[in-house]
């Protein structure tokens, strides 16, 4: 009778495990697909959070609300592929964009580091300044949405002295 060494047995067992492991994994249930908001479910979630969403464009829904004596207008836009939800607020039209100093633009640009993942954007043809936040549209809960809205508008409020470029 032939005897197999312990080392050979361990090698055979490990080899068998590497051959059979992929088969076992392939038989596992597929991972649950993440859910994405569409305009209807986003509107419903906003309504349930106490907002009154209004249709915007083809991929947009807008809200308006008061907080701390300010009126906020926030547009929610779904990316074309549905993977992101963007929050956007028009901070106003610049009366004289060429009159804004380099120092003011630098201060505004530098502030983007502090408000990340939000950012300031300038639309030159419209002469308008915007504040924007892109959120991943995956498994978003009402709490996630509320926290992002709160973070977004708090940053608008807290940076007012920087983005109000019409004042001299």
Protein Blocks (a to p, Z undefined) as FASTA:
>chain_A
ZZddfklmmmmmmmmmmmmmmmmmmmpccddddddddfklmmmmmmmnopacddfbfkbc
cddddeehiacdddddddfklpaccddddebjcfblmlpcfklmmmmmmmmmmmocbdcd
ddfklopacdddddddehiafklmmmmmmmmmmmmmmmmmmmmmmbZZ
